[in-house]
Amino acid sequence: MALTACCLMWLGCILYPVLVSGAASSSDHMRESIPGSEAHNEVEDLGHAMSGGKNREKHGQEALASPESPSHGDKVQLFGTVEFKRPLNTLPAWLDLLKRNEQASIFLPNTMFKRNVSWTTFKAKAPKSAMDLLRYVNAFWNTWPYKEDIANWHKQDYWAIPAEFLKKSGDCEDYSIIKYFTLKELGIPPEKMRIVVVRDTVRNFAHAILAVYLNGDVYILDNLSNTVLSHTRLRQYMPQYSVNEFSRWAHLKGRKIR
């Protein structure tokens, strides 16, 4: 096992730039540019994927305060990948989004989400079961229409904060972002969630989803479906990187060395 782990870490250091470069070349139309960033090339290659085109499911009354942490001890490999922690400051667009969101929160009593639905009424109707809460939030925000960044913002890629999504809707990563912050406000710890940039290997496009680590599993909230499934049920997704407020991870498909 020690040999396997060492080999995987060694391969990750060598292959990760190749993996990122390959993903970038296959989706040039999704490219993002962040002028002035020291990590411009890496963010451009990774960040553009966030504007793409687009079991065991547990039931019962899970406590919101006790989802398991996505730590190495849980042995949960997201979509079967090996992950490598990366500096969060290599995604300046994400850091900028966090700052903008702090200044324009939508989670206030009088904020109207849609007709007859305010944050207060939405929160009052939120289920107590963690799994039901994931379904509730996923289905609600999926009612917003899909809109590409080029139509909304005249940019190939733009990461919208929830206040902007509320006004204009958005594309796949924007759904994931607003679901992330909604669940955070409803009691799901943010360290148990990640926005994940994936490659859909069946439809061959870049995509973004929200992953929630809960009770030793990872559940996926996707704007393409109102059904919340374990990551083990969605074999078409190959993660490229994932991020939350605390860190960022690169992902490689791992296999045992015999």
C-alpha positions as CSV (number, residue, x, y, z in Angstrom):
1,M,0.0,0.0,0.0
2,A,2.8,2.4,0.9
3,L,4.4,1.7,-2.5
4,T,1.1,2.3,-4.3
5,A,0.6,5.6,-2.5
6,C,4.1,6.8,-3.3
7,C,3.8,5.8,-6.9
8,L,0.4,7.6,-7.2
9,M,1.8,10.8,-5.7
10,W,4.8,10.6,-8.1
11,L,2.6,10.0,-11.1
12,G,0.3,12.8,-10.0
13,C,3.1,15.4,-9.9
14,I,4.2,14.3,-13.4
15,L,0.9,13.8,-15.1
16,Y,-1.2,16.5,-13.6
17,P,0.0,19.3,-15.9
18,V,-0.5,16.9,-18.8
19,L,-4.1,16.2,-17.7
20,V,-4.9,19.8,-17.3
21,S,-3.4,20.7,-20.7
22,G,-5.3,17.9,-22.4
23,A,-8.6,19.0,-20.8
24,A,-7.9,22.6,-22.0
25,S,-7.3,21.7,-25.6
26,S,-10.5,19.7,-25.9
27,S,-12.7,22.6,-24.9
28,D,-11.1,25.8,-26.1
29,H,-14.5,27.5,-26.6
30,M,-14.9,27.5,-22.8
31,R,-11.6,29.3,-22.1
32,E,-11.5,31.9,-19.3
33,S,-8.9,34.8,-19.1
34,I,-8.0,36.4,-15.8
35,P,-5.6,39.3,-16.6
36,G,-3.0,40.2,-14.0
37,S,-3.0,36.8,-12.3
38,E,0.4,35.2,-11.5
39,A,-1.3,31.8,-12.1
40,H,-3.0,33.0,-15.3
41,N,-2.1,30.0,-17.4
42,E,-3.2,27.4,-14.9
43,V,-6.4,29.2,-14.0
44,E,-7.2,29.7,-17.7
45,D,-6.8,26.0,-18.4
46,L,-8.7,24.8,-15.3
47,G,-11.3,27.6,-14.9
48,H,-12.7,27.5,-18.4
49,A,-14.3,24.1,-17.8
50,M,-16.8,25.7,-15.4
51,S,-18.7,27.2,-18.4
52,G,-19.5,23.9,-20.2
53,G,-22.7,23.0,-22.2
54,K,-24.0,21.3,-20.7
55,N,-26.4,2.7,-4.9
56,R,-26.9,3.5,-2.6
57,E,-29.0,6.4,-1.9
58,K,-29.6,6.7,1.8
59,H,-33.1,7.4,3.3
60,G,-34.2,8.3,6.7
61,Q,-33.6,11.2,9.1
62,E,-29.9,12.0,8.9
63,A,-28.8,14.8,11.3
64,L,-27.7,17.9,9.6
65,A,-25.0,18.5,12.1
66,S,-23.3,15.1,11.6
67,P,-22.3,14.5,8.0
68,E,-19.0,12.8,7.8
69,S,-16.0,14.9,6.7
70,P,-14.4,14.3,3.3
71,S,-11.0,13.4,5.0
72,H,-8.5,10.8,4.0
73,G,-9.9,8.7,6.9
74,D,-13.3,8.4,5.2
75,K,-11.6,6.7,2.2
76,V,-14.2,8.4,-0.1
77,Q,-12.5,8.8,-3.5
78,L,-14.7,11.2,-5.5
79,F,-15.7,9.4,-8.7
80,G,-12.9,6.9,-7.9
81,T,-10.1,9.4,-8.3
82,V,-7.0,10.2,-6.4
83,E,-6.9,13.9,-5.3
84,F,-4.1,16.3,-4.6
85,K,-4.6,19.5,-2.6
86,R,-3.7,22.7,-4.4
87,P,-3.4,26.3,-3.3
88,L,-6.7,28.1,-3.2
89,N,-5.0,31.3,-4.5
90,T,-4.5,29.7,-7.9
91,L,-8.2,30.3,-8.5
92,P,-8.4,34.1,-8.2
93,A,-11.8,34.2,-9.9
94,W,-13.2,32.0,-7.1
95,L,-11.6,34.2,-4.4
96,D,-13.2,37.2,-6.1
97,L,-16.6,35.5,-6.1
98,L,-16.3,34.9,-2.4
99,K,-15.6,38.5,-1.7
100,R,-18.4,39.7,-4.0
101,N,-20.8,37.3,-2.3
102,E,-20.0,38.7,1.1
103,Q,-21.2,42.1,0.0
104,A,-24.4,41.0,-1.6
105,S,-26.0,38.2,0.3
106,I,-29.5,37.0,-0.8
107,F,-30.1,35.1,2.4
108,L,-32.0,37.9,4.2
109,P,-35.6,37.7,5.5
110,N,-37.2,40.0,2.9
111,T,-35.3,38.7,-0.2
112,M,-37.7,37.3,-2.7
113,F,-36.5,34.3,-4.6
114,K,-39.6,34.1,-6.8
115,R,-43.2,35.0,-6.6
116,N,-44.6,34.1,-3.1
117,V,-41.2,32.5,-2.1
118,S,-39.0,34.6,0.1
119,W,-35.8,33.4,1.9
120,T,-37.9,33.2,5.1
121,T,-40.6,31.0,3.6
122,F,-38.1,28.9,1.7
123,K,-36.1,28.3,4.9
124,A,-39.3,27.5,6.9
125,K,-40.3,24.7,4.5
126,A,-36.8,23.2,4.4
127,P,-36.8,19.5,5.4
128,K,-35.1,18.3,8.5
129,S,-33.6,15.2,6.9
130,A,-30.3,15.9,5.2
131,M,-31.1,13.9,2.1
132,D,-34.5,15.5,1.7
133,L,-32.8,18.9,2.1
134,L,-30.4,18.1,-0.7
135,R,-33.3,17.2,-2.9
136,Y,-35.3,20.3,-1.9
137,V,-32.5,22.7,-2.7
138,N,-31.5,20.9,-5.9
139,A,-35.0,20.8,-7.4
140,F,-35.8,24.4,-6.4
141,W,-32.8,26.0,-8.1
142,N,-33.2,23.7,-11.1
143,T,-36.4,25.5,-12.0
144,W,-34.4,28.5,-13.1
145,P,-33.7,28.5,-16.9
146,Y,-30.2,27.6,-18.2
147,K,-28.4,30.6,-19.6
148,E,-24.9,30.7,-21.0
149,D,-22.4,33.3,-19.8
150,I,-22.0,34.8,-23.3
151,A,-25.7,35.7,-23.3
152,N,-25.8,36.9,-19.7
153,W,-22.5,38.6,-19.3
154,H,-21.0,38.9,-22.9
155,K,-18.1,36.7,-21.6
156,Q,-17.1,33.2,-22.4
157,D,-16.9,32.4,-18.7
158,Y,-18.2,34.3,-15.6
159,W,-18.8,33.0,-12.1
160,A,-22.0,34.5,-10.9
161,I,-22.7,35.0,-7.2
162,P,-26.2,34.0,-5.9
163,A,-27.5,37.6,-6.1
164,E,-26.6,37.6,-9.8
165,F,-28.1,34.2,-10.5
166,L,-31.3,35.3,-8.8
167,K,-31.6,38.1,-11.4
168,K,-30.3,36.5,-14.5
169,S,-30.0,32.7,-13.8
170,G,-26.9,31.1,-15.3
171,D,-25.0,28.0,-16.5
172,C,-23.9,24.8,-14.7
173,E,-21.3,26.3,-12.3
174,D,-23.7,29.0,-11.3
175,Y,-26.3,26.5,-10.3
176,S,-23.7,24.7,-8.3
177,I,-22.6,27.9,-6.6
178,I,-26.1,29.0,-5.5
179,K,-26.8,25.5,-4.2
180,Y,-23.6,25.5,-2.2
181,F,-24.4,28.8,-0.5
182,T,-28.0,27.8,0.1
183,L,-27.1,24.6,1.8
184,K,-24.5,26.4,3.8
185,E,-27.2,28.8,5.1
186,L,-29.4,25.8,5.9
187,G,-26.8,24.1,8.1
188,I,-24.7,21.9,5.8
189,P,-21.1,22.7,6.8
190,P,-19.2,24.2,3.8
191,E,-16.2,21.9,4.4
192,K,-18.5,19.0,3.5
193,M,-19.3,20.4,0.1
194,R,-17.3,21.0,-3.1
195,I,-18.1,22.5,-6.5
196,V,-16.6,20.0,-8.9
197,V,-15.6,20.6,-12.5
198,V,-16.0,17.4,-14.4
199,R,-15.8,16.0,-17.9
200,D,-19.0,14.3,-19.1
201,T,-17.4,11.4,-21.0
202,V,-20.7,10.3,-22.6
203,R,-21.8,13.7,-23.9
204,N,-18.2,14.9,-24.3
205,F,-18.6,18.3,-22.6
206,A,-17.3,20.1,-19.6
207,H,-19.7,20.5,-16.7
208,A,-19.9,21.6,-13.1
209,I,-21.8,19.9,-10.2
210,L,-22.1,20.2,-6.4
211,A,-20.8,17.3,-4.3
212,V,-21.9,16.9,-0.7
213,Y,-20.1,14.5,1.6
214,L,-22.6,12.8,3.8
215,N,-22.6,9.6,5.9
216,G,-19.5,8.1,4.3
217,D,-20.7,8.8,0.7
218,V,-20.8,11.7,-1.7
219,Y,-24.0,12.9,-3.2
220,I,-24.3,14.9,-6.4
221,L,-26.5,17.9,-7.1
222,D,-26.8,18.5,-10.8
223,N,-28.7,21.0,-12.9
224,L,-29.3,18.3,-15.4
225,S,-31.5,16.3,-13.0
226,N,-33.6,16.8,-9.9
227,T,-32.5,13.3,-8.6
228,V,-29.8,13.4,-6.1
229,L,-27.5,10.3,-6.5
230,S,-24.4,8.9,-5.0
231,H,-21.3,9.7,-7.0
232,T,-20.9,5.9,-7.5
233,R,-24.0,6.0,-9.8
234,L,-22.7,8.7,-12.1
235,R,-19.9,6.9,-13.9
236,Q,-19.8,9.3,-16.9
237,Y,-18.3,12.1,-14.8
238,M,-14.5,12.5,-14.7
239,P,-13.5,15.2,-12.2
240,Q,-10.8,17.7,-13.2
241,Y,-10.8,19.8,-10.0
242,S,-13.0,20.6,-7.0
243,V,-13.1,23.6,-4.7
244,N,-14.8,25.1,-1.6
245,E,-14.1,28.0,0.6
246,F,-11.1,26.3,2.3
247,S,-9.2,24.5,-0.4
248,R,-9.0,23.2,-3.9
249,W,-8.1,19.7,-5.2
250,A,-6.9,18.3,-8.5
251,H,-8.1,14.9,-9.4
252,L,-6.5,12.0,-11.3
253,K,-8.0,8.6,-12.1
254,G,-6.0,6.2,-10.0
255,R,-5.4,2.5,-10.3
256,K,-3.6,-0.2,-8.3
257,I,-0.1,-1.0,-9.3
258,R,0.5,-4.8,-9.3
